[in-house]
Amino acid sequence: MRGRRAALPWLLLAPPLFVIGVLLLFPLGRIVWLSMREYGLRELVSGDSEFLGFDNYVALLTDPYLWNVVLLNTVVFAVVAVVTTVVLGTLVALLLVNLRVVPRVIVISCIMVAWAMPVVSGTYVWIWIFDVDQGVVAQALMNLGVIEEGGHNWFADRFWFYAIVTLNIVHSGFPFVAVTVLAGLLTVPKELQEAALIDGAGPWKRFWHVTFPVLRPVFAVVTILSTIWDFKVFAQIYLMPGGDVSGSEMLNLGVWAYISSFGNNDYGTGSAIAVILTLLLLAITIVYLRSLFKDDGL
C-alpha cells in the first residue's frame, strides 16, 4: 500500500514529464550531437556527417574572439541589464505600493504597455530614437550644439551600441519585475514595518532588514528569469545596425551562434556555441540559488 502511494505522484507526473522530455530534452540532445560533428550545408543535404568529438569546443575555447569580444559582451551586458532592470522594477514597485487603488491601476496599465510591446517593434523604436541624423537624440544634440550637423552614428561604437540595447531591455523588462515585486510587497505584514519604524529604522534599513528577507524568493525568481532572458538576448542585438555582422564587435553568444549556423552554414560550431551558452546559464543559476538560499539551509 505504501509503495502504491509513493508511486502515485510519479504516475500522475509521467504524462507532463514525457511531454517536457520530448519538447525540451530531445532538441537539447540534438544540439549536443550536432556540436560534436562537422555539420555544414553539404552534410545538411546529404545527411552524413563526420564525428569530431570535442574539436568544435576546443576551437571555440582557443579563439580569442570568444574571450575578447563575444563572452565579454554577453556577461557585462547581462550583468548591467539584470541589475538595472531589478533595481528599477523594485523602485517602481515601492512607488506603486504607496499609491491608492485607482492611481495604482492607471500606472500599472501604462507601464505594462512596454511589457506588451513586441520585441521587433520596440527595437525599431529605439533604432529610430537614435537614428544617425533624423533621430530624436541626434536632433536634440544638434540643436544644442553638442554634435555637428550630420549626426553621430551611435551604433558604430561598442559602448553606445550596448547602452542602447540595455535601454531597450530595461524598458521592456522592468514592468514584469515591478508587478511581481508589488505582489510580494502586498504580502509583507504591516506590523513588521510599523515595529521597525518605531525602533527608528529609516527607509533603507526597513527595506533591507524587513522587506527584503520576506521577499527573498520573489527576488530570486525575477533575478533568475532576467538573467536567463538577458544572457540569450537575440532580436534586440541582431536587429540593431551592425548587430548582424559576423566578426563584429557587437555580437553576443546568442547572435554569434545564429550567424555561425545560418549565416556561415556551420551548424556544428553554432551548436557548440549554444551548448556553451546553456552551460553558462546553468552555472550562473546554480551559483545564485546556492548563495541566495544558503542561510535557509536549502
C-alpha positions as CSV (number, residue, x, y, z in Angstrom):
1,M,0.0,0.0,0.0
2,R,2.8,2.4,0.9
3,G,4.6,1.5,-2.4
4,R,1.4,2.4,-4.4
5,R,1.0,5.7,-2.6
6,A,4.7,6.5,-3.2
7,A,4.3,5.6,-6.9
8,L,1.0,7.6,-7.4
9,P,2.6,11.1,-7.7
10,W,5.1,9.8,-10.3
11,L,2.3,8.2,-12.3
12,L,0.4,11.5,-12.3
13,L,3.5,13.4,-13.3
14,A,4.5,10.9,-16.0
15,P,2.5,12.4,-18.9
16,P,3.7,16.0,-18.4
17,L,7.3,14.8,-17.8
18,F,7.1,12.9,-21.0
19,V,5.9,15.9,-22.9
20,I,8.7,18.1,-21.4
21,G,11.2,15.4,-22.3
22,V,10.1,15.3,-25.9
23,L,9.9,19.1,-26.3
24,L,13.0,20.1,-24.3
25,L,15.4,17.2,-23.8
26,F,15.3,15.9,-27.4
27,P,16.2,19.2,-29.0
28,L,18.9,19.7,-26.4
29,G,20.3,16.3,-27.1
30,R,20.2,17.0,-30.8
31,I,22.2,20.2,-30.3
32,V,24.8,18.4,-28.3
33,W,25.0,15.7,-31.0
34,L,25.5,18.4,-33.7
35,S,28.1,20.2,-31.7
36,M,30.3,17.1,-31.9
37,R,30.2,16.8,-35.6
38,E,31.3,18.5,-38.7
39,Y,27.9,19.7,-40.0
40,G,27.7,22.2,-42.8
41,L,25.5,22.8,-45.8
42,R,26.8,19.7,-47.6
43,E,26.1,17.5,-44.6
44,L,22.7,19.0,-44.2
45,V,21.8,18.0,-47.8
46,S,23.5,14.5,-47.7
47,G,22.5,13.6,-44.1
48,D,26.1,12.3,-43.5
49,S,28.5,13.9,-41.1
50,E,31.9,13.3,-39.6
51,F,32.2,12.8,-35.8
52,L,34.7,15.4,-34.4
53,G,34.4,14.8,-30.7
54,F,35.2,18.0,-28.8
55,D,37.1,19.6,-31.7
56,N,34.4,22.3,-32.1
57,Y,34.6,23.2,-28.4
58,V,38.4,23.3,-28.5
59,A,38.4,25.6,-31.5
60,L,35.9,27.9,-29.7
61,L,37.7,28.0,-26.4
62,T,41.0,28.8,-28.0
63,D,39.5,31.5,-30.2
64,P,40.4,35.0,-28.9
65,Y,37.3,36.4,-30.4
66,L,35.2,34.4,-27.9
67,W,37.1,35.8,-24.8
68,N,37.8,39.3,-26.0
69,V,34.5,40.1,-27.7
70,V,31.6,37.7,-27.5
71,L,31.8,36.5,-23.9
72,L,32.7,39.9,-22.6
73,N,29.8,41.4,-24.4
74,T,27.4,38.7,-23.1
75,V,28.5,38.8,-19.5
76,V,29.0,42.5,-19.0
77,F,25.8,43.4,-20.8
78,A,23.7,40.8,-18.9
79,V,25.0,41.9,-15.5
80,V,24.3,45.6,-16.2
81,A,20.9,44.9,-17.7
82,V,19.8,42.5,-14.9
83,V,20.9,44.8,-12.1
84,T,19.3,47.9,-13.7
85,T,16.1,46.0,-14.5
86,V,15.7,44.6,-11.0
87,V,16.6,47.9,-9.3
88,L,14.3,50.0,-11.5
89,G,11.5,47.5,-11.2
90,T,11.8,47.4,-7.4
91,L,11.8,51.2,-7.2
92,V,8.6,51.3,-9.3
93,A,7.0,48.6,-7.1
94,L,7.8,50.6,-4.0
95,L,6.1,53.6,-5.6
96,L,3.1,51.6,-6.6
97,V,2.6,50.0,-3.1
98,N,2.2,53.6,-1.7
99,L,-0.4,54.7,-4.2
100,R,-4.2,54.4,-3.9
101,V,-6.0,51.7,-5.9
102,V,-7.1,53.9,-8.8
103,P,-3.8,55.6,-9.4
104,R,-2.0,52.3,-9.0
105,V,-4.2,50.6,-11.7
106,I,-3.5,53.5,-14.0
107,V,0.3,53.4,-13.5
108,I,0.4,49.6,-13.9
109,S,-1.7,49.8,-17.1
110,C,0.8,52.4,-18.5
111,I,3.9,50.5,-17.7
112,M,2.5,47.2,-19.0
113,V,2.4,48.8,-22.5
114,A,6.2,48.5,-22.6
115,W,5.9,44.8,-21.5
116,A,3.2,44.1,-24.1
117,M,5.1,45.7,-27.0
118,P,6.5,43.2,-29.5
119,V,10.3,42.9,-29.4
120,V,10.8,43.8,-33.0
121,S,8.6,46.9,-32.8
122,G,10.2,48.0,-29.6
123,T,13.7,47.6,-31.1
124,Y,12.9,49.6,-34.2
125,V,11.5,52.4,-32.0
126,W,14.9,52.6,-30.2
127,I,16.7,52.5,-33.6
128,W,14.5,55.5,-34.7
129,I,15.2,57.4,-31.5
130,F,19.0,57.0,-32.0
131,D,19.0,57.4,-35.8
132,V,22.2,58.9,-37.1
133,D,20.8,62.2,-38.3
134,Q,17.0,62.0,-38.1
135,G,16.7,60.5,-34.6
136,V,15.2,62.4,-31.6
137,V,18.5,62.2,-29.7
138,A,20.6,63.4,-32.7
139,Q,18.2,66.3,-33.5
140,A,18.2,67.4,-29.8
141,L,22.0,67.3,-29.5
142,M,22.5,69.1,-32.9
143,N,20.1,71.9,-31.7
144,L,22.1,72.2,-28.5
145,G,25.4,72.3,-30.5
146,V,26.8,69.2,-28.8
147,I,27.3,67.3,-32.1
148,E,27.8,68.7,-35.6
149,E,25.4,68.6,-38.4
150,G,25.1,65.1,-39.9
151,G,24.6,63.4,-36.6
152,H,26.5,60.7,-34.8
153,N,26.5,57.0,-35.5
154,W,25.8,55.6,-32.1
155,F,25.7,52.0,-33.4
156,A,29.3,52.1,-34.6
157,D,30.7,52.3,-31.1
158,R,30.6,49.2,-28.9
159,F,29.8,51.1,-25.7
160,W,27.0,53.1,-27.1
161,F,25.6,50.2,-29.1
162,Y,25.2,48.2,-25.9
163,A,24.0,51.2,-24.0
164,I,21.1,51.5,-26.4
165,V,20.4,47.7,-26.2
166,T,20.4,48.0,-22.4
167,L,17.8,50.8,-22.6
168,N,15.7,48.6,-24.8
169,I,16.0,45.6,-22.5
170,V,15.3,47.6,-19.3
171,H,12.4,49.4,-20.8
172,S,10.7,46.2,-21.8
173,G,11.7,44.2,-18.7
174,F,11.1,46.4,-15.7
175,P,7.3,46.1,-15.8
176,F,7.5,42.4,-15.1
177,V,9.8,43.0,-12.1
178,A,7.6,45.8,-10.8
179,V,4.4,43.9,-10.9
180,T,6.0,40.7,-9.4
181,V,7.7,42.6,-6.6
182,L,4.5,44.6,-6.0
183,A,2.6,41.4,-5.4
184,G,5.2,40.4,-2.9
185,L,5.2,43.8,-1.1
186,L,1.4,43.5,-0.6
187,T,2.0,40.3,1.4
188,V,4.6,41.8,3.8
189,P,2.9,42.2,7.2
190,K,2.4,45.8,8.1
191,E,3.2,45.0,11.8
192,L,6.8,44.3,10.8
193,Q,7.1,47.7,9.1
194,E,5.5,49.5,12.0
195,A,7.8,47.8,14.5
196,A,10.9,48.8,12.5
197,L,9.6,52.4,12.2
198,I,9.0,52.6,16.0
199,D,12.6,51.3,16.5
200,G,13.8,54.2,14.4
201,A,14.8,52.4,11.3
202,G,15.0,54.5,8.1
203,P,13.5,53.6,4.7
204,W,16.7,51.8,3.6
205,K,17.1,49.8,6.8
206,R,13.4,48.9,6.8
207,F,13.6,47.6,3.2
208,W,16.9,45.7,3.6
209,H,16.2,44.2,7.1
210,V,12.5,43.7,6.9
211,T,11.1,43.7,3.4
212,F,14.0,42.0,1.5
213,P,14.2,38.9,3.7
214,V,10.5,38.3,3.3
215,L,10.7,38.8,-0.5
216,R,13.9,36.8,-0.9
217,P,12.1,34.1,-3.0
218,V,10.5,36.8,-5.2
219,F,13.8,38.5,-5.9
220,A,15.3,35.0,-6.7
221,V,12.6,34.4,-9.3
222,V,12.9,37.8,-11.0
223,T,16.7,37.8,-11.0
224,I,17.0,34.3,-12.4
225,L,14.4,34.9,-15.1
226,S,16.0,38.2,-16.0
227,T,19.4,36.6,-16.1
228,I,18.2,33.9,-18.5
229,W,16.4,36.4,-20.7
230,D,19.3,38.9,-20.9
231,F,22.0,36.3,-21.5
232,K,20.2,34.9,-24.5
233,V,19.1,38.2,-26.0
234,F,18.9,37.9,-29.7
235,A,16.5,40.2,-31.6
236,Q,17.4,43.4,-29.7
237,I,21.0,42.9,-30.9
238,Y,20.6,41.3,-34.2
239,L,18.2,43.9,-35.5
240,M,20.4,46.8,-34.4
241,P,22.6,48.3,-37.2
242,G,25.8,46.3,-37.1
243,G,24.4,43.6,-34.9
244,D,24.1,41.0,-37.6
245,V,27.7,41.1,-38.9
246,S,29.9,38.1,-38.4
247,G,33.2,39.1,-36.8
248,S,31.6,42.3,-35.4
249,E,32.5,43.7,-32.0
250,M,28.8,43.9,-31.2
251,L,27.9,40.1,-31.1
252,N,26.9,38.2,-28.1
253,L,26.8,34.4,-27.7
254,G,23.2,34.1,-28.9
255,V,23.7,36.1,-32.1
256,W,27.1,34.5,-32.7
257,A,25.5,31.1,-32.6
258,Y,22.8,32.1,-35.1
259,I,25.3,33.7,-37.5
260,S,27.7,30.8,-37.3
261,S,24.8,28.3,-38.0
262,F,22.7,30.1,-40.6
263,G,25.0,32.8,-41.8
264,N,28.1,30.7,-42.2
265,N,26.4,27.3,-42.6
266,D,28.5,25.9,-39.8
267,Y,25.9,24.2,-37.7
268,G,28.4,22.2,-35.7
269,T,30.1,25.4,-34.4
270,G,26.8,27.1,-33.9
271,S,25.5,24.2,-31.8
272,A,28.7,24.2,-29.7
273,I,28.2,27.9,-29.0
274,A,24.6,27.2,-28.0
275,V,25.8,24.5,-25.6
276,I,28.4,26.8,-24.0
277,L,25.7,29.4,-23.5
278,T,23.4,26.8,-21.9
279,L,26.1,25.6,-19.5
280,L,27.0,29.2,-18.6
281,L,23.3,29.9,-17.7
282,L,23.1,26.7,-15.7
283,A,26.3,27.6,-13.8
284,I,25.1,31.1,-13.0
285,T,21.7,30.0,-11.9
286,I,23.1,27.3,-9.6
287,V,25.6,29.6,-8.0
288,Y,23.0,32.3,-7.5
289,L,20.5,29.9,-5.9
290,R,23.1,28.4,-3.6
291,S,24.2,31.9,-2.4
292,L,20.6,33.1,-2.1
293,F,19.2,30.2,0.0
294,K,22.3,29.1,1.9
295,D,21.0,30.9,5.0
296,D,17.8,28.9,4.8
297,G,19.5,25.5,4.7
298,L,18.2,24.7,1.3
